[in-house]
């Protein structure tokens, strides 16, 4: 929900009878592997379950800093992320609202090898049942420009554009 614009304070305002509210910070803060978050269970439905992993010292430190920060970092970073996501949507002719892009590509194996050689990682979606797609997340403008320059020859032509992708120089 952090990535959906125009829903401030959704955690405090979206309360539904019988719902258990869960939140992870992995995606919002780009912290794959930290595995921190929480759930609110006013109905005591989850009291007998234990999470499959515990929060380590790095996760505890992160949570402490998160509480001290009171959302300031997230607000600033979300503004930057949303601007870059909008720019990528314009370049790719897509309308994603999440920080992830799922696009159909040609010659996927060759593309993945080329990206690897250029020290770039995307998610191979084969395990999702999508044999000709990749998923990638919004990065910095510079990183995204590098990715787009390689993706240009591997994605379908976008109607109304001269080439695959027209990037500002």
C-alpha positions as CSV (number, residue, x, y, z in Angstrom):
1,X,0.0,0.0,0.0
2,X,3.0,2.3,0.4
3,X,3.2,2.4,-3.4
4,X,-0.4,3.5,-4.1
5,X,-0.5,7.3,-4.2
6,X,-3.3,9.3,-2.6
7,X,-4.0,6.9,0.3
8,X,-2.3,8.6,3.2
9,X,-2.7,6.9,6.6
10,X,-4.2,3.8,5.1
11,X,-3.0,1.7,8.0
12,X,-5.0,3.7,10.5
13,X,-8.1,4.2,8.4
14,X,-8.6,0.8,6.7
15,X,-10.0,-1.3,9.6
16,X,-12.3,-4.1,8.8
17,X,-14.2,-6.3,11.2
18,X,-12.6,-9.7,11.4
19,X,-9.4,-8.6,9.5
20,X,-5.9,-9.3,10.6
21,X,-3.7,-6.5,9.4
22,X,-0.2,-7.5,8.2
23,X,2.7,-5.4,7.0
24,X,6.2,-6.1,5.7
25,X,8.9,-3.5,5.1
26,X,10.9,-5.6,2.7
27,X,9.5,-4.0,-0.4
28,X,8.9,-0.5,0.8
29,X,12.5,-0.1,2.0
30,X,14.2,-2.4,-0.6
31,X,15.4,-4.7,2.1
32,X,15.1,-8.2,0.7
33,X,16.2,-10.6,3.3
34,X,15.6,-8.4,6.4
35,X,12.1,-9.9,6.9
36,X,10.7,-7.4,9.3
37,X,7.1,-6.4,9.7
38,X,4.2,-6.8,12.0
39,X,0.6,-8.0,12.2
40,X,-2.3,-6.6,14.3
41,X,-4.7,-9.3,15.4
42,X,-7.4,-7.9,17.7
43,X,-9.3,-11.1,17.3
44,X,-6.5,-13.4,18.7
45,X,-6.8,-15.6,15.6
46,X,-3.0,-15.9,15.2
47,X,-1.9,-16.3,18.8
48,X,-1.0,-20.0,18.4
49,X,1.2,-19.5,15.3
50,X,4.8,-18.6,15.2
51,X,6.6,-17.0,12.3
52,X,8.8,-19.3,10.3
53,X,11.8,-17.1,11.1
54,X,12.9,-14.8,13.8
55,X,14.0,-11.2,13.5
56,X,17.8,-11.0,13.7
57,X,20.0,-8.2,15.1
58,X,19.9,-6.3,11.8
59,X,16.2,-6.5,11.6
60,X,15.9,-5.3,15.2
61,X,18.2,-2.3,14.5
62,X,16.2,-1.5,11.4
63,X,12.9,-1.5,13.3
64,X,14.4,0.7,16.0
65,X,15.5,3.2,13.3
66,X,12.1,2.9,11.6
67,X,10.3,3.9,14.8
68,X,12.7,6.8,15.4
69,X,12.3,8.1,11.8
70,X,8.5,8.1,12.0
71,X,8.1,7.6,8.3
72,X,10.1,10.6,7.0
73,X,12.5,8.5,4.9
74,X,9.7,6.5,3.4
75,X,7.8,9.6,2.5
76,X,10.8,11.1,0.7
77,X,11.8,7.9,-1.0
78,X,8.3,7.1,-2.1
79,X,8.1,10.5,-3.8
80,X,11.3,9.8,-5.7
81,X,10.2,6.2,-6.5
82,X,6.8,7.4,-7.8
83,X,8.4,10.0,-10.1
84,X,10.8,7.4,-11.6
85,X,8.0,4.8,-11.9
86,X,5.9,7.4,-13.9
87,X,8.9,8.1,-16.1
88,X,9.4,4.4,-16.8
89,X,5.7,4.0,-17.5
90,X,6.0,6.7,-20.1
91,X,9.1,5.1,-21.7
92,X,7.6,1.6,-21.7
93,X,4.0,2.6,-22.5
94,X,2.8,0.8,-19.4
95,X,0.7,1.9,-16.4
96,X,2.1,0.1,-13.4
97,X,1.3,1.5,-9.9
98,X,3.6,-0.9,-8.1
99,X,7.4,-0.5,-7.9
100,X,7.7,-3.6,-10.1
101,X,7.4,-3.9,-13.9
102,X,6.3,-7.1,-15.6
103,X,7.0,-7.1,-19.3
104,X,7.0,-9.5,-22.1
105,X,10.4,-10.0,-23.8
106,X,11.9,-11.7,-26.8
107,X,14.9,-14.0,-26.6
108,X,14.6,-14.1,-22.8
109,X,17.7,-16.4,-22.2
110,X,19.9,-14.1,-24.3
111,X,18.5,-11.1,-22.5
112,X,19.1,-12.6,-19.1
113,X,22.7,-13.4,-20.1
114,X,23.3,-9.9,-21.4
115,X,21.9,-8.3,-18.3
116,X,24.1,-10.6,-16.1
117,X,27.2,-9.6,-18.1
118,X,26.3,-6.0,-17.4
119,X,25.9,-6.7,-13.7
120,X,22.1,-6.1,-13.7
121,X,19.5,-8.4,-12.1
122,X,15.9,-8.9,-13.0
123,X,13.5,-11.6,-11.9
124,X,13.0,-14.5,-14.2
125,X,9.3,-15.2,-14.0
126,X,9.5,-18.8,-15.3
127,X,8.6,-20.0,-11.8
128,X,5.4,-17.9,-12.0
129,X,4.4,-19.7,-15.2
130,X,5.4,-16.7,-17.4
131,X,8.1,-18.1,-19.7
132,X,8.5,-15.0,-21.8
133,X,8.4,-12.3,-19.2
134,X,10.7,-10.6,-16.7
135,X,10.1,-8.5,-13.6
136,X,12.2,-5.7,-12.5
137,X,11.9,-3.0,-9.8
138,X,12.3,0.7,-10.1
139,X,15.9,1.8,-9.3
140,X,17.7,5.1,-9.7
141,X,17.3,7.0,-13.0
142,X,20.8,6.0,-14.0
143,X,20.3,2.3,-13.3
144,X,17.0,2.4,-15.1
145,X,18.5,4.1,-18.1
146,X,21.1,1.3,-18.4
147,X,18.4,-1.4,-18.1
148,X,16.1,0.3,-20.6
149,X,19.0,0.7,-23.1
150,X,19.5,-3.1,-23.1
151,X,15.7,-4.0,-22.9
152,X,15.1,-1.8,-26.0
153,X,16.0,-4.6,-28.5
154,X,14.1,-7.3,-26.5
155,X,10.6,-5.9,-26.1
156,X,7.8,-5.5,-28.5
157,X,7.5,-2.3,-30.4
158,X,5.3,0.2,-28.7
159,X,2.6,1.6,-31.0
160,X,3.1,5.3,-31.7
161,X,6.8,5.4,-30.9
162,X,9.6,5.6,-33.5
163,X,11.7,2.9,-32.0
164,X,11.1,0.6,-29.1
165,X,11.9,3.2,-26.4
166,X,12.7,6.8,-26.8
167,X,14.9,8.0,-23.9
168,X,15.9,11.6,-23.2
169,X,19.7,12.1,-23.7
